Amino acid sequence: MSIDFDDFTGGFADREREDPKNPPPLGLVVANKADSGHDLVEEAAIHKFVSQGSPGVIFAEEDENGVEIFANARDWTDAMGIDHLPTEEEALAWEREHIAARMALWHKMKNETA
């Protein structure tokens, strides 16, 4: 399977993106300039901590019949601690909860050491 760079915009081809009824589902978020290099180091540490234990990426591939499948569902099953293959929606919902819980833990640990 070759990479179609339209996939990076949520599957919108150029002509579809030009239609005002089809706004692109993604956006660019630009953060303020960091005050110091330490801020970037801390941000990297937070990201590493909150994403720990999550596969982080859903791979969609086509099977032999041309049907799109959740190719790394087994990785998500293991990370989620469940006994069935999750749907992409279940995996994304779990990831949101996982990140929120890890972020809360990060803040709690930071406050305890302050």
Buried (B, 14 or more C-beta within 10 A) or exposed (E): EEEEEEEEBEEBEEEBBEEEEEEEEEEEEEEEEEEEEEEEEEEEEBEEEBBEEBBEEBEEEEEEEEEEEBBBBEBBBEBBEEEEEBEEEBBEEBBEEBBEEBEEEBEEEEEEEE
